[in-house]
Amino acid sequence: MRKTYTGKTKDVYALDNGNVLLKFKDDCTGKDGKFDPGENAVGLTIEGIGKENLKTSIHYFELLKAAGVKTHYVSADVENATMEVLPATVFGKGLEVICRLVATGSFIRRYGAYIEDGTKLEGGYVETTFKDDEKGDPLVTKDALAALGVMSPEMYDSMKAQTLAITKVVADDLAKKGMELYDIKFEFGYSKDGEVILIDEIASGNMRVYKDGKIVDPMDLTALILA
């Protein structure tokens, strides 16, 4: 096993069988010591959040598998906070895909002059950003991604369709437990045959969820999801 990458919330290792091992860490994105899935930098460390994020990821990857949605997920070891996945290539130098069901957070910081905080975005709104801390994870359009050679328009369409479908699976599951999904962040890559697939995680630390009008802490969220 060989370490190939150190990320914000997990480390990546190459396995002898050709697959990849993700080691979940206890770091979260946020600012000024407060959790915020929309931030692009690690803002705090929450003891145990790595395992909680992994538990949530397992739950949703298994749901997607049952629904016939292909992802990079193979298996997981909660005790060691690791997940084995299929190899995939990231788009460009890293691309994040956000699906918003309610306008809030950075969406309001950008567009607050045109829409009120808390407005529902019917059908879901998908946006993509480059993973680039120095530039504040800039937004990038479908046309720009094609012009830059990051992905083809067909790949983008597949990624967007999968994002909306996966978000619905997560939102419906949360709704059954009395919670409302506001937004969620994903990462996609492509397999050796060029197929676009969901990679990384579906973690409690990457979604904004409300219950009874209040945002749910990511540690509490995992317990509620798995209850």
Salt bridges, closest charged atoms under 4 A:
ASP11 OD2 - LYS3 NZ 3.68
ASP11 OD1 - LYS25 NZ 3.33
ASP36 OD1 - ARG208 NH1 3.55
GLU52 OE2 - LYS55 NZ 3.19
GLU79 OE2 - LYS51 NZ 3.94
GLU127 OE2 - ARG100 NE 2.76
GLU127 OE1 - ARG110 NH2 2.72
ASP132 OD2 - LYS135 NZ 3.96
ASP133 OD1 - LYS8 NZ 3.07
ASP157 OD1 - LYS142 NZ 2.86
ASP172 OD2 - LYS168 NZ 2.67
ASP173 OD2 - HIS59 NE2 3.09
ASP173 OD2 - LYS177 NZ 3.11
GLU180 OE2 - LYS120 NZ 2.50
ASP183 OD2 - ARG100 NH1 3.63
ASP183 OD2 - ARG208 NE 2.99
GLU187 OE2 - LYS131 NZ 3.01
GLU195 OE1 - LYS70 NZ 3.13
ASP200 OD1 - LYS10 NZ 3.01
GLU201 OE1 - LYS10 NZ 3.14
